[in-house]
Amino acid sequence: MSTKQKRFILPEDEIPRFWYNIQADMKNKPMPPLNPATKEPLKPEDLYPLFAKELCHQELDMENAWIEIPETVREYYKYWRSTPLVRAYGLEKALGTPAHIYFKNESISPVGSHKLNSAIPQAYYNKIQGITHLTTETGAGQWGSSMSIACEHFGLDLNVFMVKNSYHAKPYRKLVMRTYGSQVHA
């Protein structure tokens, strides 16, 4: 029996305090998205009808490499983060590589993916802006489930429009969304 450590878990007190914005450090910045009406570079204000203001500024920020994670969001992350980093010894052996290979095990998240990491701050920023109702779309249902959990936590109503094939093929995802108070539509 091997005594090699397989799972590595970041302690709660080491959950990051900042998100990294790679665009700020890029030597060759990406072309800015264009406003479809004016054909000019998008300004945060152009996105206000769609997203919380703070999210609009973060999305278009090309200068600040570090964005502080609100304490409320960090506290909520402690429920399922950090997900284990798992050493893939078998894959290393099969490949015959001296490299250490790791993968993130997101299965401990209530939705089985990393998507809650984005859904929580999105719901948070909408809540502090005073928005009470959100609408989103989802393909197979992981994003809809993530937003449902996040919106329930922050007391927001949510309508989810789900791809019709997935709506019929994945009833358990609809159940998760509805369990957390969301309306789900094919």
MDTraj code that builds the backbone (N, CA, C; nanometers):
import mdtraj as md
import numpy as np

residues = "MET SER THR LYS GLN LYS ARG PHE ILE LEU PRO GLU ASP GLU ILE PRO ARG PHE TRP TYR ASN ILE GLN ALA ASP MET LYS ASN LYS PRO MET PRO PRO LEU ASN PRO ALA THR LYS GLU PRO LEU LYS PRO GLU ASP LEU TYR PRO LEU PHE ALA LYS GLU LEU CYS HIS GLN GLU LEU ASP MET GLU ASN ALA TRP ILE GLU ILE PRO GLU THR VAL ARG GLU TYR TYR LYS TYR TRP ARG SER THR PRO LEU VAL ARG ALA TYR GLY LEU GLU LYS ALA LEU GLY THR PRO ALA HIS ILE TYR PHE LYS ASN GLU SER ILE SER PRO VAL GLY SER HIS LYS LEU ASN SER ALA ILE PRO GLN ALA TYR TYR ASN LYS ILE GLN GLY ILE THR HIS LEU THR THR GLU THR GLY ALA GLY GLN TRP GLY SER SER MET SER ILE ALA CYS GLU HIS PHE GLY LEU ASP LEU ASN VAL PHE MET VAL LYS ASN SER TYR HIS ALA LYS PRO TYR ARG LYS LEU VAL MET ARG THR TYR GLY SER GLN VAL HIS ALA".split()
xyz = np.array([
    [0.0838, -0.1180, 0.0000],
    [0.0000, 0.0000, 0.0000],
    [0.0886, 0.1247, 0.0000],
    [0.0591, 0.2175, -0.0890],
    [0.1376, 0.3396, -0.1014],
    [0.1059, 0.4375, 0.0110],
    [0.2073, 0.5046, 0.0603],
    [0.1871, 0.6072, 0.1626],
    [0.2063, 0.7467, 0.1034],
    [0.2111, 0.7558, -0.0291],
    [0.2256, 0.8852, -0.0940],
    [0.0973, 0.9658, -0.0769],
    [0.1143, 1.0947, -0.0489],
    [-0.0024, 1.1816, -0.0361],
    [-0.0680, 1.1980, -0.1726],
    [-0.1998, 1.1789, -0.1768],
    [-0.2740, 1.1888, -0.3022],
    [-0.3555, 1.3176, -0.3115],
    [-0.4135, 1.3622, -0.2000],
    [-0.5001, 1.4807, -0.2004],
    [-0.4343, 1.5944, -0.1229],
    [-0.4433, 1.7130, -0.1802],
    [-0.3877, 1.8320, -0.1176],
    [-0.5005, 1.9342, -0.1065],
    [-0.5253, 1.9829, 0.0142],
    [-0.6374, 2.0744, 0.0367],
    [-0.5852, 2.2036, 0.0986],
    [-0.6205, 2.3142, 0.0376],
    [-0.5821, 2.4455, 0.0866],
    [-0.6622, 2.4760, 0.2137],
    [-0.5970, 2.5131, 0.3224],
    [-0.6709, 2.5481, 0.4448],
    [-0.7594, 2.6714, 0.4234],
    [-0.8697, 2.6780, 0.4990],
    [-0.9631, 2.7894, 0.4848],
    [-0.8963, 2.9251, 0.4979],
    [-0.8010, 2.9364, 0.5885],
    [-0.7384, 3.0667, 0.6104],
    [-0.6441, 3.1065, 0.4959],
    [-0.6255, 3.0176, 0.3996],
    [-0.5423, 3.0499, 0.2844],
    [-0.6240, 3.0685, 0.1556],
    [-0.7562, 3.0707, 0.1686],
    [-0.8384, 3.0988, 0.0508],
    [-0.7960, 3.2358, -0.0014],
    [-0.7740, 3.2478, -0.1315],
    [-0.7222, 3.3741, -0.1866],
    [-0.8062, 3.4954, -0.1473],
    [-0.7387, 3.6079, -0.1355],
    [-0.8036, 3.7348, -0.1032],
    [-0.8233, 3.8209, -0.2281],
    [-0.7655, 3.7759, -0.3407],
    [-0.7734, 3.8532, -0.4644],
    [-0.7961, 3.7596, -0.5823],
    [-0.8691, 3.8094, -0.6821],
    [-0.8760, 3.7435, -0.8116],
    [-0.7657, 3.8034, -0.8973],
    [-0.7095, 3.7228, -0.9842],
    [-0.6048, 3.7706, -1.0736],
    [-0.6640, 3.8039, -1.2097],
    [-0.6389, 3.9244, -1.2556],
    [-0.6852, 3.9724, -1.3853],
    [-0.5673, 3.9688, -1.4818],
    [-0.5564, 3.8623, -1.5580],
    [-0.4404, 3.8421, -1.6456],
    [-0.4288, 3.9507, -1.7519],
    [-0.5414, 4.0098, -1.7927],
    [-0.5379, 4.1116, -1.8983],
    [-0.4450, 4.2279, -1.8621],
    [-0.4405, 4.2621, -1.7327],
    [-0.3579, 4.3752, -1.6901],
    [-0.2091, 4.3485, -1.7120],
    [-0.1683, 4.2246, -1.7057],
    [-0.0264, 4.1907, -1.7195],
    [0.0135, 4.1487, -1.8605],
    [-0.0815, 4.1429, -1.9507],
    [-0.0500, 4.0989, -2.0864],
    [0.0268, 4.2072, -2.1616],
    [0.1378, 4.1668, -2.2236],
    [0.2168, 4.2605, -2.3038],
    [0.1351, 4.3075, -2.4242],
    [0.0728, 4.2131, -2.4913],
    [-0.0144, 4.2435, -2.6051],
    [-0.1584, 4.2273, -2.5589],
    [-0.2200, 4.3381, -2.5256],
    [-0.3574, 4.3356, -2.4730],
    [-0.4545, 4.2876, -2.5815],
    [-0.5594, 4.2167, -2.5401],
    [-0.6603, 4.1766, -2.6384],
    [-0.7344, 4.2995, -2.6920],
    [-0.7855, 4.2857, -2.8109],
    [-0.8660, 4.3944, -2.8681],
    [-0.9888, 4.4137, -2.7793],
    [-1.0291, 4.5360, -2.7563],
    [-1.1465, 4.5571, -2.6720],
    [-1.2729, 4.5133, -2.7455],
    [-1.3697, 4.4628, -2.6701],
    [-1.4981, 4.4320, -2.7349],
    [-1.5621, 4.5624, -2.7816],
    [-1.6353, 4.5551, -2.8909],
    [-1.6961, 4.6750, -2.9489],
    [-1.8449, 4.6814, -2.9179],
    [-1.8913, 4.8027, -2.8949],
    [-2.0340, 4.8269, -2.8793],
    [-2.0974, 4.8045, -3.0166],
    [-2.1952, 4.7151, -3.0284],
    [-2.2510, 4.6858, -3.1615],
    [-2.3226, 4.8055, -3.2243],
    [-2.3701, 4.8990, -3.1438],
    [-2.4402, 5.0155, -3.1986],
    [-2.3443, 5.1224, -3.2478],
    [-2.2361, 5.1473, -3.1718],
    [-2.1451, 5.2570, -3.2064],
    [-2.0166, 5.2106, -3.2748],
    [-1.9867, 5.0829, -3.2642],
    [-1.8617, 5.0239, -3.3148],
    [-1.7386, 5.0798, -3.2418],
    [-1.7598, 5.1480, -3.1305],
    [-1.6531, 5.2002, -3.0454],
    [-1.6241, 5.0983, -2.9351],
    [-1.5035, 5.1050, -2.8735],
    [-1.4769, 5.0143, -2.7608],
    [-1.5833, 5.0261, -2.6523],
    [-1.6225, 4.9127, -2.6039],
    [-1.7256, 4.9069, -2.5006],
    [-1.6792, 4.9794, -2.3759],
    [-1.7715, 5.0507, -2.3136],
    [-1.7463, 5.1141, -2.1840],
    [-1.8284, 5.0372, -2.0807],
    [-1.7862, 5.0375, -1.9545],
    [-1.8649, 4.9663, -1.8523],
    [-2.0123, 5.0045, -1.8546],
    [-2.0405, 5.1325, -1.8755],
    [-2.1796, 5.1794, -1.8756],
    [-2.2648, 5.1105, -1.9825],
    [-2.2002, 5.0698, -2.0923],
    [-2.2740, 5.0008, -2.1988],
    [-2.3309, 4.8681, -2.1510],
    [-2.2679, 4.8088, -2.0485],
    [-2.3095, 4.6780, -1.9985],
    [-2.4041, 4.6857, -1.8783],
    [-2.4251, 4.8055, -1.8234],
    [-2.5086, 4.8201, -1.7032],
    [-2.6486, 4.7592, -1.7164],
    [-2.7126, 4.7675, -1.8352],
    [-2.8462, 4.7052, -1.8433],
    [-2.8439, 4.5527, -1.8278],
    [-2.7259, 4.4917, -1.8416],
    [-2.7170, 4.3458, -1.8394],
    [-2.6564, 4.2881, -1.7126],
    [-2.5606, 4.3593, -1.6524],
    [-2.4836, 4.3029, -1.5422],
    [-2.4682, 4.4051, -1.4296],
    [-2.4365, 4.3565, -1.3111],
    [-2.4082, 4.4448, -1.1987],
    [-2.2910, 4.5357, -1.2356],
    [-2.2970, 4.6606, -1.1910],
    [-2.1966, 4.7598, -1.2303],
    [-2.0543, 4.7155, -1.1981],
    [-2.0320, 4.6613, -1.0788],
    [-1.8960, 4.6199, -1.0415],
    [-1.8447, 4.5123, -1.1367],
    [-1.9303, 4.4213, -1.1795],
    [-1.8892, 4.3167, -1.2739],
    [-1.8524, 4.3767, -1.4093],
    [-1.9238, 4.4804, -1.4518],
    [-1.8933, 4.5469, -1.5795],
    [-1.7543, 4.6085, -1.5754],
    [-1.7223, 4.6731, -1.4630],
    [-1.5905, 4.7357, -1.4500],
    [-1.4801, 4.6298, -1.4471],
    [-1.5038, 4.5212, -1.3748],
    [-1.4032, 4.4148, -1.3688],
    [-1.3807, 4.3526, -1.5067],
    [-1.4883, 4.3310, -1.5799],
    [-1.4794, 4.2660, -1.7107],
    [-1.3933, 4.3453, -1.8086],
    [-1.4018, 4.4773, -1.8018],
    [-1.3319, 4.5610, -1.8989],
    [-1.2026, 4.6210, -1.8445],
    [-1.1642, 4.5856, -1.7242],
    [-1.0440, 4.6406, -1.6604],
    [-0.9181, 4.5824, -1.7241],
    [-0.8366, 4.6676, -1.7804],
    [-0.7107, 4.6253, -1.8418],
    [-0.5907, 4.6727, -1.7608],
    [-0.6144, 4.7382, -1.6473],
    [-0.5057, 4.8007, -1.5719],
    [-0.4742, 4.7319, -1.4396],
    [-0.5748, 4.6854, -1.3674],
    [-0.5552, 4.6311, -1.2328],
    [-0.5395, 4.4797, -1.2366],
    [-0.4220, 4.4331, -1.1984],
    [-0.3943, 4.2892, -1.2020],
    [-0.4631, 4.2148, -1.0880],
    [-0.4921, 4.2830, -0.9784],
    [-0.5496, 4.2158, -0.8611],
    [-0.6803, 4.2820, -0.8226],
    [-0.7848, 4.2018, -0.8097],
    [-0.9168, 4.2508, -0.7717],
    [-0.9526, 4.1848, -0.6384],
    [-0.9776, 4.2665, -0.5391],
    [-1.0041, 4.2132, -0.4055],
    [-1.1349, 4.1342, -0.4031],
    [-1.1306, 4.0165, -0.3434],
    [-1.2499, 3.9335, -0.3266],
    [-1.3210, 3.9822, -0.2005],
    [-1.4472, 4.0217, -0.2113],
    [-1.5190, 4.0684, -0.0920],
    [-1.5212, 3.9606, 0.0170],
    [-1.5110, 4.0039, 0.1410],
    [-1.5078, 3.9112, 0.2543],
    [-1.6317, 3.8217, 0.2576],
    [-1.7467, 3.8765, 0.2229],
    [-1.8702, 3.7966, 0.2201],
    [-1.8570, 3.6800, 0.1229],
    [-1.7978, 3.7046, 0.0086],
    [-1.7777, 3.5996, -0.0917],
    [-1.6771, 3.4976, -0.0397],
    [-1.5677, 3.5453, 0.0191],
    [-1.4651, 3.4540, 0.0732],
    [-1.5245, 3.3641, 0.1820],
    [-1.6099, 3.4188, 0.2646],
    [-1.6732, 3.3388, 0.3709],
    [-1.7599, 3.2282, 0.3097],
    [-1.8339, 3.2633, 0.2058],
    [-1.9198, 3.1632, 0.1432],
    [-1.8372, 3.0565, 0.0718],
    [-1.7217, 3.0946, 0.0167],
    [-1.6339, 2.9978, -0.0486],
    [-1.5920, 2.8861, 0.0478],
    [-1.5859, 2.9148, 0.1749],
    [-1.5384, 2.8158, 0.2721],
    [-1.6280, 2.6921, 0.2802],
    [-1.7505, 2.7004, 0.2319],
    [-1.8395, 2.5852, 0.2383],
    [-1.7927, 2.4699, 0.1501],
    [-1.7339, 2.4983, 0.0357],
    [-1.6897, 2.3882, -0.0518],
    [-1.5494, 2.4085, -0.1083],
    [-1.4918, 2.5248, -0.0887],
    [-1.3553, 2.5446, -0.1327],
    [-1.2657, 2.5272, -0.0141],
    [-1.1497, 2.4903, -0.0325],
    [-1.1028, 2.4645, -0.1666],
    [-1.1211, 2.3171, -0.1999],
    [-1.1447, 2.2928, -0.3259],
    [-1.1599, 2.1556, -0.3706],
    [-1.0230, 2.0890, -0.3730],
    [-1.0198, 1.9593, -0.3495],
    [-0.8894, 1.8920, -0.3421],
    [-0.8116, 1.8966, -0.4739],
    [-0.6841, 1.9171, -0.4613],
    [-0.5920, 1.8991, -0.5720],
    [-0.5413, 1.7559, -0.5576],
    [-0.5553, 1.6771, -0.6610],
    [-0.5248, 1.5342, -0.6528],
    [-0.4056, 1.5021, -0.7432],
    [-0.3097, 1.4328, -0.6875],
    [-0.1927, 1.3902, -0.7649],
    [-0.2286, 1.2660, -0.8447],
    [-0.2051, 1.2712, -0.9740],
    [-0.2405, 1.1636, -1.0668],
    [-0.1214, 1.0703, -1.0861],
    [-0.0868, 0.9956, -0.9823],
    [0.0286, 0.9047, -0.9885],
    [0.0140, 0.8019, -1.1000],
    [-0.1068, 0.7481, -1.1158],
    [-0.1287, 0.6465, -1.2194],
    [-0.1053, 0.7009, -1.3592],
    [-0.1504, 0.8225, -1.3848],
    [-0.1301, 0.8840, -1.5156],
    [0.0177, 0.9139, -1.5383],
    [0.0847, 0.9630, -1.4344],
    [0.2290, 0.9876, -1.4463],
    [0.3020, 0.8596, -1.4863],
    [0.2644, 0.7494, -1.4213],
    [0.3284, 0.6207, -1.4492],
    [0.2969, 0.5753, -1.5915],
    [0.1686, 0.5857, -1.6307],
    [0.1284, 0.5426, -1.7643],
    [0.1990, 0.6217, -1.8731],
    [0.2246, 0.7485, -1.8476],
    [0.2932, 0.8331, -1.9458],
    [0.4449, 0.8209, -1.9386],
    [0.4929, 0.7606, -1.8297],
    [0.6367, 0.7489, -1.8113],
    [0.7036, 0.8849, -1.7989],
    [0.6376, 0.9772, -1.7347],
    [0.6895, 1.1135, -1.7247],
    [0.7430, 1.1433, -1.5848],
    [0.8481, 1.2214, -1.5759],
    [0.8953, 1.2645, -1.4444],
    [0.8112, 1.3818, -1.3907],
    [0.7246, 1.4369, -1.4767],
    [0.6415, 1.5506, -1.4358],
    [0.5401, 1.5070, -1.3304],
    [0.5087, 1.5975, -1.2412],
    [0.4011, 1.5740, -1.1449],
    [0.2728, 1.6270, -1.2073],
    [0.1700, 1.5418, -1.2145],
    [0.0426, 1.5797, -1.2755],
    [-0.0634, 1.5829, -1.1659],
    [-0.1386, 1.6927, -1.1638],
    [-0.2454, 1.7109, -1.0656],
    [-0.3743, 1.7459, -1.1383],
    [-0.4872, 1.7168, -1.0746],
    [-0.6153, 1.7631, -1.1259],
    [-0.6991, 1.8122, -1.0088],
    [-0.7909, 1.9037, -1.0390],
    [-0.8811, 1.9555, -0.9369],
    [-1.0037, 1.8650, -0.9315],
    [-1.0381, 1.8179, -0.8128],
    [-1.1573, 1.7357, -0.7946],
    [-1.2720, 1.8272, -0.7534],
    [-1.3526, 1.8669, -0.8504],
    [-1.4639, 1.9580, -0.8245],
    [-1.5910, 1.8845, -0.7818],
    [-1.5840, 1.7535, -0.7659],
    [-1.7049, 1.6774, -0.7326],
    [-1.7588, 1.7080, -0.5939],
    [-1.6781, 1.7708, -0.5070],
    [-1.7309, 1.8028, -0.3745],
    [-1.8164, 1.9291, -0.3752],
    [-1.8137, 2.0040, -0.4850],
    [-1.9023, 2.1190, -0.4984],
    [-2.0449, 2.0664, -0.5122],
    [-2.1434, 2.1356, -0.4560],
    [-2.2828, 2.0877, -0.4658],
    [-2.3316, 2.0693, -0.6091],
    [-2.2693, 2.1382, -0.7049],
    [-2.3109, 2.1236, -0.8447],
    [-2.2121, 2.0430, -0.9267],
    [-2.1039, 1.9980, -0.8642],
    [-2.0077, 1.9129, -0.9331],
    [-1.9172, 1.9863, -1.0303],
    [-1.9048, 2.1171, -1.0149],
    [-1.8166, 2.1931, -1.1041],
    [-1.7643, 2.3162, -1.0314],
    [-1.6803, 2.3887, -1.1004],
    [-1.6193, 2.5114, -1.0486],
    [-1.7121, 2.6316, -1.0590],
    [-1.8287, 2.6164, -1.1172],
    [-1.9117, 2.7309, -1.1547],
    [-1.9652, 2.8117, -1.0364],
    [-1.9746, 2.7512, -0.9197],
    [-2.0151, 2.8285, -0.8024],
    [-1.9134, 2.9382, -0.7705],
    [-1.7881, 2.9170, -0.8075],
    [-1.6845, 3.0181, -0.7820],
    [-1.7176, 3.1507, -0.8497],
    [-1.7856, 3.1466, -0.9630],
    [-1.8275, 3.2681, -1.0335],
    [-1.9689, 3.3100, -0.9965],
    [-2.0557, 3.2133, -0.9726],
    [-2.1953, 3.2450, -0.9420],
    [-2.2087, 3.3224, -0.8111],
    [-2.1312, 3.2847, -0.7100],
    [-2.1400, 3.3517, -0.5797],
    [-2.1095, 3.5015, -0.5920],
    [-1.9955, 3.5413, -0.6510],
    [-1.9735, 3.6860, -0.6615],
    [-2.0739, 3.7563, -0.7524],
    [-2.1228, 3.6884, -0.8558],
    [-2.2221, 3.7530, -0.9413],
    [-2.3486, 3.7833, -0.8627],
    [-2.3955, 3.6868, -0.7849],
    [-2.5143, 3.7111, -0.7020],
    [-2.4853, 3.8190, -0.5973],
    [-2.3684, 3.8127, -0.5364],
    [-2.3301, 3.9107, -0.4344],
    [-2.3337, 4.0533, -0.4895],
    [-2.2678, 4.0768, -0.6028],
    [-2.2625, 4.2121, -0.6573],
    [-2.4012, 4.2617, -0.6989],
    [-2.4859, 4.1727, -0.7477],
    [-2.6229, 4.2130, -0.7792],
    [-2.6984, 4.2493, -0.6522],
    [-2.6817, 4.1707, -0.5480],
    [-2.7489, 4.1967, -0.4204],
    [-2.7101, 4.3331, -0.3634],
    [-2.5797, 4.3626, -0.3578],
    [-2.5385, 4.4901, -0.2977],
    [-2.5765, 4.6098, -0.3853],
    [-2.6031, 4.5854, -0.5127],
    [-2.6493, 4.6928, -0.6009],
    [-2.7996, 4.7128, -0.5871],
    [-2.8678, 4.6217, -0.5171],
    [-3.0117, 4.6364, -0.4975],
    [-3.0964, 4.5624, -0.5992],
    [-3.0350, 4.4843, -0.6837],
    [-3.1087, 4.4049, -0.7815],
    [-3.1678, 4.2843, -0.7083],
    [-3.2926, 4.2535, -0.7343],
    [-3.3607, 4.1461, -0.6610],
    [-3.3990, 4.0276, -0.7481],
    [-3.3914, 4.0429, -0.8792],
    [-3.4324, 3.9342, -0.9688],
    [-3.3315, 3.9214, -1.0819],
    [-3.2876, 3.7995, -1.1073],
    [-3.1927, 3.7722, -1.2154],
    [-3.2524, 3.6712, -1.3119],
    [-3.2025, 3.6738, -1.4335],
    [-3.2383, 3.5769, -1.5361],
    [-3.1082, 3.5269, -1.5971],
    [-3.0999, 3.3965, -1.6210],
    [-2.9808, 3.3393, -1.6828],
    [-3.0214, 3.2251, -1.7735],
    [-2.9227, 3.1735, -1.8436],
    [-2.9440, 3.0556, -1.9273],
    [-2.8459, 2.9493, -1.8831],
    [-2.8787, 2.8260, -1.9177],
    [-2.7896, 2.7153, -1.8851],
    [-2.8023, 2.6100, -1.9938],
    [-2.6938, 2.5409, -2.0192],
    [-2.6967, 2.4325, -2.1172],
    [-2.7447, 2.3056, -2.0501],
    [-2.6516, 2.2317, -1.9916],
    [-2.6834, 2.1056, -1.9251],
    [-2.7330, 2.1256, -1.7823],
    [-2.7162, 2.2455, -1.7276],
    [-2.7732, 2.2748, -1.5974],
    [-2.6769, 2.3078, -1.4854],
    [-2.5458, 2.2925, -1.5066],
    [-2.4526, 2.3233, -1.3974],
    [-2.4517, 2.4725, -1.3653],
    [-2.4516, 2.5575, -1.4678],
    [-2.4538, 2.7013, -1.4419],
    [-2.5860, 2.7416, -1.3755],
    [-2.6962, 2.6896, -1.4244],
    [-2.8259, 2.7211, -1.3643],
    [-2.8324, 2.6758, -1.2195],
    [-2.7780, 2.5590, -1.1916],
    [-2.7745, 2.5093, -1.0536],
    [-2.6866, 2.5981, -0.9671],
    [-2.5725, 2.6397, -1.0199],
    [-2.4812, 2.7270, -0.9460],
    [-2.5464, 2.8609, -0.9145],
    [-2.6073, 2.9216, -1.0140],
    [-2.6737, 3.0500, -0.9911],
    [-2.7924, 3.0344, -0.8965],
    [-2.8612, 2.9202, -0.9025],
    [-2.9741, 2.8961, -0.8115],
    [-2.9279, 2.8942, -0.6661],
    [-2.8190, 2.8244, -0.6410],
    [-2.7644, 2.8179, -0.5044],
    [-2.7191, 2.9571, -0.4603],
    [-2.6483, 3.0272, -0.5472],
    [-2.5975, 3.1603, -0.5129],
    [-2.7120, 3.2586, -0.4880],
    [-2.8123, 3.2568, -0.5744],
    [-2.9249, 3.3494, -0.5587],
    [-3.0045, 3.3179, -0.4328],
    [-3.0216, 3.1905, -0.4023],
    [-3.0933, 3.1543, -0.2796],
    [-3.0174, 3.2058, -0.1581],
    [-2.8859, 3.1931, -0.1597],
    [-2.8042, 3.2386, -0.0472],
    [-2.8191, 3.3889, -0.0238],
    [-2.8273, 3.4660, -0.1333],
    [-2.8355, 3.6112, -0.1205],
    [-2.9783, 3.6644, -0.1297],
    [-3.0779, 3.5752, -0.1314],
    [-3.2177, 3.6178, -0.1305],
    [-3.2647, 3.6799, -0.2606],
    [-3.2126, 3.6322, -0.3727],
    [-3.2517, 3.6840, -0.5038],
    [-3.3406, 3.5835, -0.5753],
    [-3.4371, 3.6336, -0.6519],
    [-3.5186, 3.5479, -0.7376],
    [-3.4408, 3.5195, -0.8656],
    [-3.4623, 3.3999, -0.9207],
    [-3.3902, 3.3624, -1.0423],
    [-3.4812, 3.2864, -1.1375],
    [-3.4784, 3.3281, -1.2638],
    [-3.5397, 3.2547, -1.3741],
    [-3.4270, 3.1943, -1.4558],
    [-3.4369, 3.0642, -1.4832],
    [-3.3346, 2.9938, -1.5609],
    [-3.3989, 2.9394, -1.6877],
    [-3.3396, 2.9706, -1.8011],
    [-3.3819, 2.9143, -1.9283],
    [-3.2799, 2.8073, -1.9655],
    [-3.3282, 2.6837, -1.9766],
    [-3.2423, 2.5674, -1.9962],
    [-3.2626, 2.5103, -2.1364],
    [-3.1537, 2.4677, -2.2004],
    [-3.1630, 2.4035, -2.3316],
    [-3.2673, 2.2925, -2.3241],
    [-3.3592, 2.2913, -2.4198],
    [-3.4745, 2.2016, -2.4125],
    [-3.4356, 2.0539, -2.4022],
    [-3.3354, 2.0095, -2.4796],
    [-3.2937, 1.8692, -2.4714],
    [-3.2458, 1.8347, -2.3306],
    [-3.1661, 1.9226, -2.2715],
    [-3.1177, 1.8993, -2.1354],
    [-3.2324, 1.9075, -2.0345],
    [-3.3238, 1.9992, -2.0586],
    [-3.4400, 2.0151, -1.9699],
    [-3.5138, 1.8817, -1.9553],
    [-3.5280, 1.8114, -2.0671],
    [-3.5998, 1.6832, -2.0638],
    [-3.5089, 1.5667, -2.0240],
    [-3.3814, 1.5739, -2.0580],
    [-3.2904, 1.4618, -2.0314],
    [-3.2296, 1.4645, -1.8918],
    [-3.2308, 1.5779, -1.8250],
    [-3.1642, 1.5916, -1.6954],
    [-3.2597, 1.6462, -1.5893],
    [-3.3584, 1.5677, -1.5533],
    [-3.4573, 1.6178, -1.4568],
    [-3.3974, 1.6493, -1.3194],
    [-3.2888, 1.5838, -1.2843],
    [-3.2260, 1.6092, -1.1544],
    [-3.1675, 1.7504, -1.1493],
    [-3.1213, 1.8024, -1.2601],
    [-3.0693, 1.9398, -1.2596],
    [-3.1837, 2.0389, -1.2391],
    [-3.2975, 2.0120, -1.3030],
    [-3.4149, 2.0975, -1.2789],
    [-3.4533, 2.0914, -1.1322],
    [-3.4464, 1.9736, -1.0748],
    [-3.4819, 1.9552, -0.9336],
    [-3.3904, 2.0372, -0.8428],
    [-3.2610, 2.0366, -0.8715],
    [-3.1670, 2.1166, -0.7911],
    [-3.2041, 2.2643, -0.8003],
    [-3.2259, 2.3131, -0.9211],
    [-3.2586, 2.4544, -0.9389],
    [-3.3877, 2.4910, -0.8665],
    [-3.4871, 2.4070, -0.8809],
    [-3.6155, 2.4346, -0.8148],
    [-3.6059, 2.4212, -0.6637],
    [-3.5238, 2.3289, -0.6172],
    [-3.5039, 2.3128, -0.4727],
    [-3.4502, 2.4423, -0.4116],
    [-3.3676, 2.5133, -0.4863],
    [-3.3117, 2.6394, -0.4383],
    [-3.3969, 2.7595, -0.4785],
    [-3.5207, 2.7350, -0.5220],
    [-3.6164, 2.8430, -0.5418],
    [-3.6228, 2.9047, -0.6788],
    [-3.5526, 2.8504, -0.7756],
    [-3.5517, 2.9095, -0.9098],
    [-3.6680, 2.8588, -0.9946],
    [-3.7112, 2.9408, -1.0872],
    [-3.8063, 2.9002, -1.1898],
    [-3.7220, 2.8502, -1.3074],
    [-3.7584, 2.7356, -1.3630],
    [-3.6811, 2.6766, -1.4720],
    [-3.7718, 2.6590, -1.5931],
    [-3.7248, 2.7024, -1.7094],
    [-3.8026, 2.6971, -1.8326],
    [-3.7208, 2.6304, -1.9426],
    [-3.7885, 2.5494, -2.0233],
    [-3.7224, 2.4866, -2.1393],
    [-3.7048, 2.5915, -2.2483],
])
top = md.Topology()
chain = top.add_chain()
for i, resn in enumerate(residues, 1):
    res = top.add_residue(resn, chain, resSeq=i)
    for name in ("N", "CA", "C"):
        top.add_atom(name, md.element.get_by_symbol(name[0]), res)
traj = md.Trajectory(xyz[None], top)
